[in-house]
Protein backbone atom coordinates (compact mmCIF):
# COMPACT_ATOMS: atom_id res chain seq x y z
CA UNK A 1 0.00 0.00 0.00
CA UNK A 2 1.07 3.53 -0.74
CA UNK A 3 0.35 6.51 1.44
CA UNK A 4 -0.01 10.27 1.07
CA UNK A 5 3.25 11.86 2.16
CA UNK A 6 2.12 15.24 3.47
CA UNK A 7 -0.64 17.81 3.56
CA UNK A 8 -4.28 17.51 4.58
CA UNK A 9 -4.42 13.78 3.80
CA UNK A 10 -0.98 12.95 5.24
CA UNK A 11 -0.56 9.29 6.14
CA UNK A 12 -3.76 8.10 4.47
CA UNK A 13 -3.25 4.81 2.66
CA UNK A 14 -4.12 4.51 -1.02
CA UNK A 15 -5.35 1.47 -2.86
CA UNK A 16 -3.23 0.36 -5.79
CA UNK A 17 -3.71 -2.04 -8.67
CA UNK A 18 -1.51 -4.98 -9.50
CA UNK A 19 -0.50 -6.13 -12.95
CA UNK A 20 1.76 -5.45 -15.88
CA UNK A 21 -0.37 -2.56 -17.16
CA UNK A 22 -0.02 -0.55 -13.94
CA UNK A 23 3.22 0.96 -12.62
CA UNK A 24 2.46 3.39 -9.79
CA UNK A 25 4.84 6.25 -9.14
CA UNK A 26 6.76 5.14 -6.05
CA UNK A 27 6.50 7.08 -2.80
CA UNK A 28 10.18 7.98 -3.10
CA UNK A 29 9.71 9.34 -6.62
CA UNK A 30 6.54 11.21 -5.59
CA UNK A 31 8.32 12.75 -2.63
CA UNK A 32 11.19 13.87 -4.87
CA UNK A 33 8.76 15.29 -7.44
CA UNK A 34 6.84 17.33 -4.88
CA UNK A 35 10.02 18.52 -3.18
CA UNK A 36 11.05 19.89 -6.59
CA UNK A 37 7.65 21.48 -7.23
CA UNK A 38 7.57 22.98 -3.74
CA UNK A 39 5.18 25.81 -2.99
CA UNK A 40 4.00 26.22 -6.59
CA UNK A 41 1.58 23.31 -5.98
CA UNK A 42 -0.58 25.47 -3.67
CA UNK A 43 -3.53 26.78 -5.66
CA UNK A 44 -2.52 24.96 -8.85
CA UNK A 45 -4.92 23.47 -11.38
CA UNK A 46 -3.54 19.95 -11.87
CA UNK A 47 -4.11 17.50 -14.74
CA UNK A 48 -3.02 13.89 -14.23
CA UNK A 49 -2.94 11.81 -17.43
CA UNK A 50 -2.60 8.02 -17.09
CA UNK A 51 -3.54 8.57 -13.45
CA UNK A 52 -3.49 4.90 -12.36
CA UNK A 53 -4.28 4.96 -8.63
CA UNK A 54 -4.42 8.77 -8.63
CA UNK A 55 -1.55 9.02 -6.16
CA UNK A 56 0.22 11.94 -7.87
CA UNK A 57 -2.86 14.17 -8.27
CA UNK A 58 -4.13 13.22 -4.81
CA UNK A 59 -0.73 14.16 -3.36
CA UNK A 60 -1.03 17.51 -5.19
CA UNK A 61 -4.51 18.08 -3.75
CA UNK A 62 -3.31 17.14 -0.27
CA UNK A 63 -0.57 19.75 -0.64
CA UNK A 64 -3.02 22.49 -1.57
CA UNK A 65 -3.68 22.25 -5.31
CA UNK A 66 -6.98 23.99 -6.08
CA UNK A 67 -8.35 21.27 -8.33
CA UNK A 68 -7.40 18.19 -10.30
CA UNK A 69 -8.64 16.28 -13.32
CA UNK A 70 -7.56 12.63 -13.21
CA UNK A 71 -7.72 10.71 -16.47
CA UNK A 72 -7.37 6.99 -17.05
CA UNK A 73 -8.94 4.74 -19.66
CA UNK A 74 -8.86 1.66 -17.41
CA UNK A 75 -12.14 1.03 -15.55
CA UNK A 76 -10.39 -0.56 -12.54
CA UNK A 77 -8.02 2.40 -12.28
CA UNK A 78 -10.98 4.80 -12.28
CA UNK A 79 -12.67 2.79 -9.49
CA UNK A 80 -9.44 2.87 -7.51
CA UNK A 81 -9.02 6.62 -8.03
CA UNK A 82 -12.57 7.29 -6.84
CA UNK A 83 -12.04 5.11 -3.75
CA UNK A 84 -8.76 6.92 -2.98
CA UNK A 85 -10.37 10.33 -3.35
CA UNK A 86 -13.13 9.22 -0.97
CA UNK A 87 -10.60 7.87 1.56
CA UNK A 88 -8.57 11.09 1.53
CA UNK A 89 -11.58 13.41 1.68
CA UNK A 90 -10.47 15.20 -1.51
CA UNK A 91 -13.30 14.08 -3.79
CA UNK A 92 -14.88 17.55 -4.00
CA UNK A 93 -11.71 19.01 -5.58
CA UNK A 94 -11.39 16.40 -8.32
CA UNK A 95 -12.96 15.24 -11.56
CA UNK A 96 -12.28 11.67 -12.68
CA UNK A 97 -12.61 10.81 -16.37
CA UNK A 98 -12.56 7.32 -17.85
CA UNK A 99 -11.31 8.21 -21.34
CA UNK A 100 -8.02 8.12 -23.22
CA UNK A 101 -5.54 10.94 -22.63
CA UNK A 102 -6.09 12.31 -26.15
CA UNK A 103 -9.88 12.33 -25.79
CA UNK A 104 -9.52 14.12 -22.45
CA UNK A 105 -7.14 16.72 -23.87
CA UNK A 106 -9.42 17.44 -26.82
CA UNK A 107 -12.42 17.78 -24.51
CA UNK A 108 -10.49 20.07 -22.15
CA UNK A 109 -9.36 22.18 -25.11
CA UNK A 110 -12.98 22.63 -26.24
CA UNK A 111 -13.94 23.62 -22.68
CA UNK A 112 -11.17 26.24 -22.58
CA UNK A 113 -9.57 24.54 -19.58
CA UNK A 114 -6.07 25.58 -18.60
CA UNK A 115 -3.69 23.91 -16.15
CA UNK A 116 -0.75 25.06 -14.09
CA UNK A 117 0.63 21.52 -14.01
CA UNK A 118 0.11 18.66 -16.41
CA UNK A 119 1.54 15.35 -15.24
CA UNK A 120 1.92 12.55 -17.77
CA UNK A 121 3.01 9.07 -16.67
CA UNK A 122 2.22 6.66 -19.52
CA UNK A 123 3.47 3.07 -19.73
CA UNK A 124 7.25 3.23 -20.12
CA UNK A 125 7.37 1.09 -23.27
CA UNK A 126 4.82 3.17 -25.17
CA UNK A 127 5.00 6.21 -27.43
CA UNK A 128 2.39 8.01 -25.37
CA UNK A 129 4.75 10.51 -23.77
CA UNK A 130 5.87 11.76 -27.20
CA UNK A 131 2.24 11.95 -28.35
CA UNK A 132 1.13 13.93 -25.30
CA UNK A 133 4.09 16.31 -25.29
CA UNK A 134 3.52 16.85 -29.03
CA UNK A 135 -0.18 17.50 -28.46
CA UNK A 136 0.52 20.10 -25.75
CA UNK A 137 3.15 21.66 -28.02
CA UNK A 138 0.56 22.21 -30.77
CA UNK A 139 -2.20 23.24 -28.30
CA UNK A 140 -0.25 25.34 -25.78
CA UNK A 141 -3.38 27.10 -24.52
CA UNK A 142 -4.13 24.13 -22.19
CA UNK A 143 -0.95 25.01 -20.30
CA UNK A 144 -1.09 28.23 -18.26
CA UNK A 145 1.50 30.83 -19.35
CA UNK A 146 3.74 29.93 -16.39
CA UNK A 147 2.58 26.30 -16.35
CA UNK A 148 4.70 23.19 -16.51
CA UNK A 149 4.30 19.81 -18.16
CA UNK A 150 5.97 16.95 -16.31
CA UNK A 151 6.70 13.70 -18.08
CA UNK A 152 7.60 10.58 -16.12
CA UNK A 153 9.58 8.03 -18.11
CA UNK A 154 12.34 5.45 -17.87
CA UNK A 155 15.70 7.15 -17.42
CA UNK A 156 17.11 5.44 -20.54
CA UNK A 157 14.35 6.85 -22.77
CA UNK A 158 15.27 10.26 -24.17
CA UNK A 159 12.59 12.89 -23.55
CA UNK A 160 10.65 14.17 -26.55
CA UNK A 161 11.76 17.46 -28.11
CA UNK A 162 9.24 19.92 -29.53
CA UNK A 163 9.04 23.32 -31.19
CA UNK A 164 7.19 25.44 -28.61
CA UNK A 165 8.07 23.64 -25.37
CA UNK A 166 11.50 23.43 -23.84
CA UNK A 167 13.00 21.05 -21.31
CA UNK A 168 14.14 23.16 -18.37
CA UNK A 169 14.93 20.44 -15.84
CA UNK A 170 15.36 16.67 -15.57
CA UNK A 171 15.60 14.64 -12.37
CA UNK A 172 16.28 10.95 -11.94
CA UNK A 173 15.01 8.78 -9.08
CA UNK A 174 16.19 5.19 -9.54
CA UNK A 175 14.86 3.96 -12.90
CA UNK A 176 12.43 6.89 -13.11
CA UNK A 177 13.14 10.23 -14.72
CA UNK A 178 11.02 13.36 -14.48
CA UNK A 179 11.36 15.76 -17.40
CA UNK A 180 10.00 19.27 -16.91
CA UNK A 181 8.74 21.33 -19.85
CA UNK A 182 7.58 24.93 -20.12
CA UNK A 183 6.67 27.26 -22.92
CA UNK A 184 9.80 28.59 -24.63
CA UNK A 185 10.74 32.04 -23.40
CA UNK A 186 9.33 31.44 -19.90
CA UNK A 187 11.91 31.84 -17.17
CA UNK A 188 10.11 32.27 -13.86
CA UNK A 189 9.42 28.64 -12.96
CA UNK A 190 12.83 27.07 -12.51
CA UNK A 191 12.79 23.88 -10.47
C-alpha positions, 0 to 999 in steps of 0.5 A: 500500500502507498500513502499520502506523504504530506498535507491535509491527507498525510498518512492516508493509505491509497489502494493500488492495482496490480498487474503489468499494465499498472506501474504506480509512481513510487513514494520515493519518486513522488516525494522527490517530485513534490520537493522539486515542485515545492510551494507552486503546488498550492492553488494549482490546477492539476491535470493527471494523465494516465492517473493509475491509482491517482496518487500523484494528483491526490498528493497535489490536492493534499498539498493544496492544489486547487483542483485536479482532473484525473484521467485513465482509460482503465475502468479498474483504475478509475474505481481505484481513483474514486475510492482513494479520493473518498478515503482522503476526503479530496473528492470535492476538488477532483474530476475523474474521467474514464477516457483516453488521454487524447480524448480528455485533452481534446475535450479540455481544449474545447472547454477552454480549460487551462492547467498550471501543471500537467503530469503525464506518466504513460506506460514506459514502453509506449509512445504516449509521452511523445504523443502527449508532449507533441499534443501540448506543443501544438495546443499550448493554450491548455498550459497556463503561461507559467505552467509546466508539463511533467513527463515521467519516463524510464531514465534510458528513454530520451525525452521528446523534443518539440518546437514550442516547449523546452525542457528546463529540468530533468531529475532521476530517481532510480529507474524513473526520470522526471522531465519538466517542460515549459513554454519557450521564453518562460523563465520564472518557474525554474525547479 
